[in-house]
Amino acid sequence: MADGTADGTAGRADPDALFNFSALRRFPDVEAENLFAFDASDTLILSESAAALNGLDGDALDGGALDGGAVAVVGDRYGALTLAVASFLGSVDLRVQQDLVSGARALDRNAAELGLSGGFRRVPLGEELFAGVRVVLWQLPRSLAELAEVADQIARYAHPGVVVFAGGRIKHMTVAMNAVLQESFADVRAGLGRQKSRVLTARGPIRPSGESLYPVREFSHELGLWLCAHGATFAGARLDIGTRYLLGFLDGMKPDARQAVDLGCGSGVVAAALAAARPALTVTATDQSAAAVASAAATAHANGLAGRITAVQDDAMAGFPGGSADLILLNPPFHLGATVHTGAALKLFDAAARVLAPGGELWTVYNNHLDYRAQLQQRVGRTSVQGRNAKFTVTVSVRGRTG
Ligand SMILES: C[S@@+](CC[C@H](N)C(=O)[O-])C[C@H]1O[C@@H](n2cnc3c(N)ncnc32)[C@H](O)[C@@H]1O
C-alpha cells in the first residue's frame, strides 16, 4: 500500500522531481524566448497531487487497479502534466483532454521524443473522459465559462471520491473561480502560493440533476442568428465588437467568391453571417480549439446552415490545400495562451497567404493600435483600409497573382 494519503502532500515520491521538464518543447506552436513549454503551476499541481497519485497504484483503492488507477489530465498545454504522470505511474489509465490542437500535437511530439507515446489516451470532453476517474489534474482555464463546463462534467461523471487539483498562475486566478468550483464540489480549498502559482483542491462532487447548459445558445437579434458556444469559446455566444464591425463589410467582400473560410471561427458567428448573407458560398469554419469547432458546428446547425458550413479543427489551416479559398475572414487572436504576442496573428496571416487562391481576399479586423497593415501587405498582398472607427480597422488584402 502506498504511504501517501489521498488528500495530503506527504507523497512517497514527487513527480516534479522525477521528470525532466526542460526536455519539453512547444513546437509546432509558436516558439520564442519569452514563451515556455511549462511553468511553476505545472510542477505545483504535480507536487500537490503526488500523494493522491501515489495512492492509485493498486491496493490502496477498492474497485480494482484499473478503475482505481484512472487519472484525467485537463488543459495540459504541451504535455508537462501528462508526461510527468505517465513517466511516474507507468501503468495508470491516463486520459487526456486538450482544447488546442497545437498543444495536442506538441504533446504527441514530446511524448514520442521521451518514449512515452503509449502512456496516455486522448479523449474529448464528455463522459468517457471522466467516468470512474479518481484524480484530475487541471491547468485552470482563464474563462469562468470553461471552468464551469468542465467542473460540471467532472461532478457528473467522475468517481464520487474524485480529488481535483486545479492550478494556475496567481495573476490569472480570481476568487470567482472558487465560487464556480463550489457550484460543482462540496469542498474547495486554496493551497499556499508557490512561485507565483496556486492550486485549488476540490472534493465531494455534487451530481447535477439536469442536462448540461453547454453549448449555451443565444439569439442575436442584431444578426437574426442563433449563436452557440461551449465554455472555452472566445466571446461565448455573444457578438464581439470587433467582429460586429467586420460584418458591416460583408456586402463588399469578393462578390464572385465560392469557397470562403472563417479563420479562427470561435462560435462560428462569422461563418453563419456570411453563409446566411451569401447563398452561393460554402464556408469552412476553422479554429485550433476543439470547443470552438464544436460551437461553430452547433451554430451552423441551429441556423439551418449545416449543409453549407463545415467546421474543422486545425492549427492555422495547416491541412488546407494551398490556393483553395477565394475569401478568408479573420478577427485575429492577440494571445498565445496567457501571453499577449503578435506571433499568433502573424501566423494566421501567413496561413491565409498560402491558402488564398490568386486574386483571393483576406478581410481582417484589428484594434487600431496594432496597425497590422504593413504586415498584411508584406505577408499576403496589396492591403487597403476599408474602414476605421474609434477602436477598429478593417482591411482587405488581395493575394497577388504571382504568389
Ligand atoms: C478573436 S477570436 C475570433 C473568434 C470569432 N471569429 C469571432 O469573431 O467571435 C480568434 C480565434 O482564433 C483562434 N485561433 C488562434 N490561433 C489559432 C490558430 N493557430 N489556428 C486556428 N485558430 C486560431 C482562437 O481560438 C479564437 O477562437
Ligand as a Chemical Component Dictionary entry (heavy atoms), coordinates in Angstrom:
data_LIG
# 
_chem_comp.id                   LIG 
_chem_comp.type                 NON-POLYMER 
_chem_comp.pdbx_formal_charge   0 
_chem_comp.three_letter_code    LIG 
# 
loop_
_chem_comp_atom.comp_id 
_chem_comp_atom.atom_id 
_chem_comp_atom.alt_atom_id 
_chem_comp_atom.type_symbol 
_chem_comp_atom.charge 
_chem_comp_atom.model_Cartn_x 
_chem_comp_atom.model_Cartn_y 
_chem_comp_atom.model_Cartn_z 
_chem_comp_atom.pdbx_ordinal 
LIG C1  C1  C 0  -10.514 36.941 -31.667 1  
LIG S1  S1  S 1  -11.097 35.283 -31.743 2  
LIG C2  C2  C 0  -12.337 35.413 -33.010 3  
LIG C3  C3  C 0  -13.411 34.357 -32.882 4  
LIG C4  C4  C 0  -14.604 34.510 -33.846 5  
LIG N1  N1  N 0  -14.184 34.545 -35.233 6  
LIG C5  C5  C 0  -15.391 35.762 -33.522 7  
LIG O1  O1  O 0  -15.314 36.678 -34.336 8  
LIG O2  O2  O -1 -16.074 35.805 -32.478 9  
LIG C6  C6  C 0  -9.737  34.486 -32.523 10 
LIG C7  C7  C 0  -9.886  32.979 -32.689 11 
LIG O3  O3  O 0  -8.699  32.497 -33.336 12 
LIG C8  C8  C 0  -8.445  31.211 -32.859 13 
LIG N2  N2  N 0  -7.026  30.889 -33.131 14 
LIG C9  C9  C 0  -5.931  31.401 -32.523 15 
LIG N3  N3  N 0  -4.806  30.850 -33.039 16 
LIG C10 C10 C 0  -5.216  29.984 -33.997 17 
LIG C11 C11 C 0  -4.530  29.081 -34.858 18 
LIG N4  N4  N 0  -3.194  28.986 -34.841 19 
LIG N5  N5  N 0  -5.251  28.331 -35.722 20 
LIG C12 C12 C 0  -6.604  28.406 -35.738 21 
LIG N6  N6  N 0  -7.309  29.219 -34.913 22 
LIG C13 C13 C 0  -6.625  30.011 -34.062 23 
LIG C14 C14 C 0  -8.800  31.306 -31.389 24 
LIG O4  O4  O 0  -9.030  30.014 -30.835 25 
LIG C15 C15 C 0  -10.045 32.182 -31.419 26 
LIG O5  O5  O 0  -11.224 31.404 -31.488 27 
# 
loop_
_chem_comp_bond.comp_id 
_chem_comp_bond.atom_id_1 
_chem_comp_bond.atom_id_2 
_chem_comp_bond.value_order 
_chem_comp_bond.pdbx_ordinal 
LIG C1  S1  SING 1  
LIG S1  C2  SING 2  
LIG S1  C6  SING 3  
LIG C2  C3  SING 4  
LIG C3  C4  SING 5  
LIG C4  N1  SING 6  
LIG C4  C5  SING 7  
LIG C5  O1  DOUB 8  
LIG C5  O2  SING 9  
LIG C6  C7  SING 10 
LIG C7  O3  SING 11 
LIG C7  C15 SING 12 
LIG O3  C8  SING 13 
LIG C8  N2  SING 14 
LIG C8  C14 SING 15 
LIG N2  C9  SING 16 
LIG N2  C13 SING 17 
LIG C9  N3  DOUB 18 
LIG N3  C10 SING 19 
LIG C10 C11 SING 20 
LIG C10 C13 DOUB 21 
LIG C11 N4  SING 22 
LIG C11 N5  DOUB 23 
LIG N5  C12 SING 24 
LIG C12 N6  DOUB 25 
LIG N6  C13 SING 26 
LIG C14 O4  SING 27 
LIG C14 C15 SING 28 
LIG C15 O5  SING 29 
# 
